[in-house]
Amino acid sequence: MASSIPANVVDSKSHTIAMHDDTLKRDVQNPILFECAWEVANKVGGIYTVIKTKVPVTMQTYGDRYTLIGPLIYKTAPMEVETQEPTDPALVATLQSMRAQGVKCLYGRWLIEGAPRVLLFDTGSQYHRLDEWKADLWNLAGIPSPPNDHETNETIVFGYLVAWFLGEYVAHKAHTAVVAHFHEWQAGLAIPLARKRHIDVTTVFTTHATLLGRYLCAGSVDFYNNLSYFDVDHEAGKRGIYHRYCIERAAAHCADVFTTVSGITAWESEHLLKRKPDGVLPNGLNVVKFQAMHEFQNLHATSKEKINEFIRGHFYGHYDFDLENTIYMFTAGRYEYRNKGVDMFIESLARLNHRLQQSQSKTTVVAFIIMPAATNSYTVEALKGQAVMKQLRDTVTEVQARVGARLFEHAARFHGEGRTEVAPEDLLSAEDQVLLKRRIFALKRHTLPPIVTHNMADDSNDPILNQLRRVRLFNTPGDRVKVIFHPEFLNSNNPILGLDYEEFVRGCHLGVFPSYYEPWGYTPAECTVMGIPSVTTNLSGFGCFMEDSIHNPSDEGIYIIDRRTTSIDESVTALTNSMFDFVKKTRRQRINQRNRVERLSPLLDWKNIGLEYEKARMLALRRAYPDAFIGLDEDNGEDVEWGFGEFPVSVQASPKLRISGLATPGDLGTLTEEMQRLETSDYKGHWSRTGEDEEDGYPFPLVMKVRSRASSVMSGASTPGGGAFKSLSEYDLQKADAALSQVNGVSTASAIA
């Protein structure tokens, strides 16, 4: 095995074992934190937002003891990172050693709020070691790796580089505890490598969505009702992702603390990854509170007027409804027709249209679907609508200026005693009337307003368009529900709908996200922060989080649809009822509800949620170095809880938080710690919470409770429950390796050999 690993890494392993007595001296009160993710300074998906927005609160806690680790992408790195030289002697020595062996890397400051230190590794500089490292990975953990999977190849090289770096660094930084926090499987390979090499680093692994879960849901299976029955190895192999699944599962099992982003993902991870998570770390946002409550209401009015301008153009020739009595709803996200619940949204819109027609409602609903898809160009009708409306506005502005000048002249001129009346024909000339008639006649058209703003690349097979046609939502004059499918992300340079996404959300009245598979759900969270009511489900992480955090979420403008215990038809009916009830609200009721929604934003603020990340790291340190915490706190062996900050005194008692009856992560059995089979009978999902089962869910916030020290190993061991050893022997390490190898399908004899 030594031949497959750079010499310095082997040395660091030997150094760690030989210098085990020094681990007792590691400072756990001021640890070094490395946070590793594939999306550090590399925007690919939602994890980039998580990492980027969390930086300010992490920097407040760690300062220059915090470093982010990611891949070096030459296309974006020069715009994202300001190059600097490291000042930490241990880091300087580590990077010098690695560079001497051909590793290319970039160190500096990430140019975002907080300006954290960042270290980016060029995976291409070590591709010549790829085959060697693949063989080592198979011998070490029994994880296969096919030759032509580029993403997995990148993951392997990146994981080995990170493990190499951590091994070097902890050898040089011998008296300070090091915590390494990894996000997702692309960054997680370093965890089993560090564990097998006994690198004295404390690890936390957070999965934002399981690989197998995404693939299974994309295949239209009854995912949640069959979750406990899936043959995970067979399902992963059938979909060609077995090697990726092995990496993800190894990272989950080898981490000191394993977390997910929501309760629903925790339940999924327990069955698919076969380890019960130690806690939930929800995603947050940087919340900007306004000085006065009416300020965000003013932003809503300003953004809504911009949407009104688009609507006038899009529906030209059929603009026969009152915009003051129009409700804007929307759904947005990746084009995952079933996972994002678009099928359910469209069916509910058709039922809502029927109910509004039956009740003879005068309210109009305009529903936007914002999801990027393959397109060729904007439709001619969509462009023409905005053009003719611009011509009309320019003409009216021109006529208005002339009428104003004539009115002023008439008022200023003396017309004799008692003559003050102004005749309309004196103000609006025949030329002006002809010009206005030409513009009005240009608004006539004999086709219906389009339901899509772009020419689709595959119009006849597009699922959204086909369902809109099937339920006959064609934007006819008799429809009370109008539909606009915009298959492109929004930006202010858009010639049709020229708003940024944030502006668009602020201008809408309701966000609808009836997702079937949504590990967290940033879209409803963003709505909440901006004071916009939203609809979500109890199968989304955000929905479970809100259901567990506040009483009666619907009273606060968070409508949670049950998609777990009811049929599809019942779920669609519930969504239709929620939207119909919202449409019936008066303008004053909607304003009041936006105020109530905006008050929930502290729940999603990183200033509060960031504490959960810190507790996860502290839990990892307590498990790795239990003796170092003896005498540090007066609550010896007691729970240490953190709750959300209090609401300002000026705010009413509602919303009522319910953060109580929490389980203890230190008491959750895992394969890593107990080497026993999972028993899931003690877990009940968040969708059926009652007074009896509130304590059986996954813990949020994390509650700190250390296992009894009599059964804990001494400092430096990363697995509690090993017995009352004075120190770890080589035989103990071999036994741990053998047990871990058995989990990964490798025989005990070959693992010890």
Buried (B, 14 or more C-beta within 10 A) or exposed (E): EEEBBBEBBBBBBBBBBEBBEBBEEBEBEEBBBBBBBBBBBBEEEBBBBBBBBBBBBBBEBBEEBBBBBBBBBEEEBEEBBEEEEBEBEBBBBBBEBBEEEEBBBBBBBBEBEBBBBBBBBBBEBBEEBBEBBBBBBBBBBBBEBEEEBEEBBBBBBBBBBBBBBBBBBBBBBBEBBBBBBBBBBBBBBBBBBBBBBBBBBBBBBBBBBBBBBBBBBBEEBEBBEEBEEBEBBEBBEEBEBBBBBBBBBBBBBBBBBBBBBBBBBBBBBBBBBBBBBBBBBBBBBBBEEEEEBEEBBEBBEEBBEBBBBBBBBBBBBBBEBEBEEBBBBBBBBEBBBBBBBBBBBBBBBBBBBBBBEEEEBEBBBBBBBBBEBEBEEBBEBBBBBBBBBEBBBEBEEEBEEBBEEBEEEBEEEEEEEEEEEEEEEEBBBEEBEEBBEEBEEBBEBEEBBBBBBBBBEEEEEBBBBEBBEEBEBBBEEEBBBBBBBBBBEBEEEBEBBBBBBBBBBBBBBBBBBBBBBBBBBBBBBBBBBBBBBBBBBBBBBBBBBBBBBBEEBEEBBBBBBBBBEBEEEEBBBBBBBBBBEBBEBEEEEBBEBBBBBBBBBBBBBBBBBBBBBBBBBBBBBBBBBBBBBEEEEEEEEEEBBBEBEEBEEEEEEEBEBEBEEBBBBBEBBBBBBEBEEBEEEEBBBBBEBEEEBBBBBBBBBBBBBBBEBEEBBBBBBBBBBBEEEEBBEEEBBBBBBBBBBBBBEBEBEEBEE
